[in-house]
Structure formats: structure tokens, C-alpha cells
Amino acid sequence: MPQGTSGMAEGQGAGVEGAQPSVWPFVVGLAISFALFGVATSLVFTVVGLMGIALGLAGWIHDLRREASRES
């Protein structure tokens, strides 16, 4: 194979788009950290973390559903 080619034919994969960037996975990860920190320290952090997980998952699912409805 010549140097500089990836093995894919030209134009192959063109027009394929990935998911849009989203802040929600970061929010869920941060909330999980809060909840786990709360398990070791205080019930307040646990409750805030659990609420953050719920909020983050709801936002993430909402974004995914909105994106799926645009594609169809």
C-alpha cells in the first residue's frame, strides 16, 4: 500500500456524522463523583450527587431523543 493512504477508498465514509457534542456525560460523571464522595463523608453530598445523576441522565436522554427525531 502506498505511503499516506489509509486503505479506504476515496469518498468512503463521506457524509457520515457522529453524535453532537454534549455536556451531559460530564455532568453525570461529576455527579457520580459527588455521590461516591458523599458515601465516604456526608449524606448531603450523596443526595446532591444522586440528584445530579438524575438531572444529567434526563438531559442526556433528552438530547439523544431530540437528535434521533431530527434524523428521521
Legacy VTK file of the C-alpha trace (Angstrom):
# vtk DataFile Version 3.0
C-alpha trace
ASCII
DATASET POLYDATA
POINTS 72 float
0.000 0.000 0.000
1.453 3.397 -0.901
2.540 5.637 1.893
-0.090 8.125 3.086
-3.171 6.054 2.312
-5.362 4.563 4.960
-6.711 1.703 2.890
-10.141 3.299 2.475
-11.397 4.226 -0.978
-11.770 7.922 -1.599
-15.194 9.191 -0.592
-15.938 6.150 1.524
-17.498 7.243 4.784
-18.221 10.724 3.462
-21.422 12.164 4.836
-21.410 10.030 7.974
-21.883 12.194 11.024
-21.294 11.318 14.642
-23.305 12.448 17.620
-23.252 16.113 18.540
-21.037 17.101 21.466
-22.857 17.208 24.784
-22.081 18.359 28.312
-24.347 15.715 29.882
-21.818 12.862 30.084
-19.527 15.210 32.039
-22.399 16.177 34.352
-23.206 12.514 35.023
-19.550 11.719 35.745
-19.209 14.661 38.110
-22.428 13.726 39.877
-21.234 10.139 40.333
-18.061 11.530 41.900
-20.136 13.656 44.290
-22.290 10.693 45.245
-19.281 8.471 45.937
-17.575 11.249 47.886
-20.780 11.575 49.892
-20.764 7.910 50.779
-17.410 8.469 52.476
-18.194 11.846 54.058
-21.713 13.221 54.253
-25.273 12.395 53.273
-25.572 15.890 51.734
-23.007 15.107 49.040
-24.700 11.782 48.350
-28.089 13.423 47.862
-26.644 16.184 45.648
-24.806 13.539 43.631
-27.900 11.400 43.160
-29.922 14.435 42.092
-27.154 15.375 39.671
-27.132 11.870 38.219
-30.886 12.057 37.637
-30.619 15.521 36.072
-27.659 14.517 33.906
-29.313 11.341 32.651
-32.541 13.206 31.889
-30.657 15.860 29.909
-28.560 13.275 28.089
-31.612 11.200 27.126
-33.453 14.338 26.025
-30.549 15.303 23.733
-30.379 11.784 22.266
-34.117 11.690 21.601
-34.065 15.142 20.015
-31.146 14.125 17.783
-32.891 10.870 16.803
-36.059 12.749 15.843
-34.037 15.071 13.579
-32.576 12.099 11.709
-35.935 10.555 10.885
LINES 1 73
72 0 1 2 3 4 5 6 7 8 9 10 11 12 13 14 15 16 17 18 19 20 21 22 23 24 25 26 27 28 29 30 31 32 33 34 35 36 37 38 39 40 41 42 43 44 45 46 47 48 49 50 51 52 53 54 55 56 57 58 59 60 61 62 63 64 65 66 67 68 69 70 71
